[in-house]
């Protein structure tokens, strides 16, 4: 209740005396928020990482967008179905739709469905828990039993603390620990930066690219702020088809460069989402062992962005974001709201992120 009252109070501050101009409201909220967003180090036993930055400061920046007269709401997730593209790293998802039934002696008729198989938290637009990835002290050679017991997780948690048995849920760092993410978002349009062409398989969004996009989109002065969510539109989502057919969507894709992951961690963002399947760049043929990892990643870490964000920096991730509408309307900054399901011990969750912002602002 206290958090809800805090959001309401923040909205009241922004709206007091009538709505003010969008640019003035945003600039004022950004400036006032800078001393209100907490900084690391976080407390002992932390399980939420950079999400510790969420609170009055990020809500204040959000409120400026919500109060804008011309603001629109944008859906940032794909519809979920039995025919959507499916991740090769998750069990295929299958919904079964039950017949319409009733209750004897009543006027009621109702419908339902169930998940017959699959990993809801690994398919469709989904969010990773910090416990989704860990780091081994040395590369596994593929021989013998996988050395899970040596894995190290965010915050220095050990395998015994996080997942002590093969059939155990995550006892630490599960998706249920993610707080409601209500904060300002920055959209970076990498497709526009690439001359209007969607990025290809293995293409990387670097630090230099991010800084150039901030400049070209008029965001250089604002920059990326602690507590922000960063969305990156690559155009790869144009390969998302439903029914999936023979789409190359999940076979490869562009992603974030390793230097850019470090740059965003220094900015203390809360969450990163791209309109791609892996967050990491994946070369054509890499999943089949016919191509190597992207350039610039540490040895033994072909999915270094996952490893760095989740196991080191404490930055959450969303895969398969739907960012085309936001980019088409040039909504470079917005208020975003992200609520994963509170599945105890889950390594991920289906998620429906939304953004509210002014087109062309």
Buried (B, 14 or more C-beta within 10 A) or exposed (E): EEBEEBBEEBBEBBBEEEEBEBEEBBBBBBEBBEEBBBEEEBEEEBBBBBBBBBBBBBBBBBBBBBBBEEBBEBBBBBEBEBEBBBBEEBEEBEBEEEEEEEEEEEEEEEEEEEEEEBBBBBBBBBBBBBBBBBBBEEEEEEEEEEEBEBBBBBBEBBBEBBBEEEEEBBBBBBBBBBBBBBBBBBBBBBBBBBEEEBBBBBBBBBBEBBBBBBEEBEBEEBEBBBBBBBBBBBBBBEBBBBEBEEBEBBBBBBBBBBBBBEBBBEBBBBBBBBBBBBBBBBBBBBBEEEBEBBEEBEEEBBBBBBBBBBBBBBBBBBBBBBBBBBBEBBBBBBBBBBBBBEBEBBBBBBBBBBBBBBBEB
